[in-house]
Amino acid sequence: MADNKLTEASHAGLVNGLADAKRELFNLRFQLATGQLENTERIKLVKKDIARHNTEIRAREIAAAEAAAGQTQEPAQVGSTEGES
């Protein structure tokens, strides 16, 4: 999945894509251990794909937390600025 597709994907799509990538990495490692894997570069690519999914999921968690914190702090900041005027 390209980076732009990750930013456009839903949360469920990201989680499903992450699970698929982890499953693929497991299978690739198994093939490597049994001597059946021909393209070892694929392991590196799948690891990067997993990292991209984790990064996008975490970025969304942080954005949601900041939005929630901004909503709870906003009334307090408005009240304090009105009293100072």
N, C-alpha and C positions, 0 to 999 in steps of 0.2 A: 504494500500500500504506500502510495506517495504521501509526503508530508501534508499537502493540501487536502488530500482525501481524509487524513486523520483529523484535521481541524473541522472538517465538514461532517464527520461521522457522529452519530448519536452516542450517548454513553454506553448503551447496550451494545452497539456495534463495536465500540472500542474494547469492551470487556470480552466480547466474543472473538474478536480478532486477536486479542492477547492470549486467550485460551488456545486458539488454533495454533498460534506461533509457538507457544510452550509445548504443545503436543508434538508439533513438527520437530522442535529441537530435541525432545526426548527420543523420538524415532530416529533422528539423524545420529544421535550419540549411540544409540543401540546398534545401528548399522555400522558405525565406526568401530565399535568394540568387537563386532563379529566379522569385520573385514569386508563388509558388503558395500561400504560407501566409496564411491568413485570421486565425487566432487566434494572435497573437504571444505572448500570455500563457502559452501552453502551454510555451514554452521555459523560462520562469522556473520553472514548476511541475516540469518534468522535472529541471532543475538541482538543485532542492531535494530531489527524490526521490533523486538520485544522492548528494547530500551525506548524506542520512539513511542510505542503505545503507553508505556509507563509514564513517560514524560508528559504526554498530552493529558492523561487521566489526572496526574498530579497538578498540572497547570489549571485544569478545570476545578479541582478541589480547592486550590488556593484562591482562585477568582470567586468561587462561591462563598468561601469564608470571608474574604474581604468585602464582598457585597453585603453579607449578613452583618458584619461588624460595622460597616458604614451606615446601615439602616438603624442599628441600635445606638450608635454614637451621635448621629445627626441631630436628634432633638435636644440632646444635652449641649451641643455646640451652639445651636441656634439660641437656646435660652441664655447661655452665658454671654453671647455677643450682644443680645438685646439689653441686658442689664448693664453692660459697660458703656453703652451709648449715652 
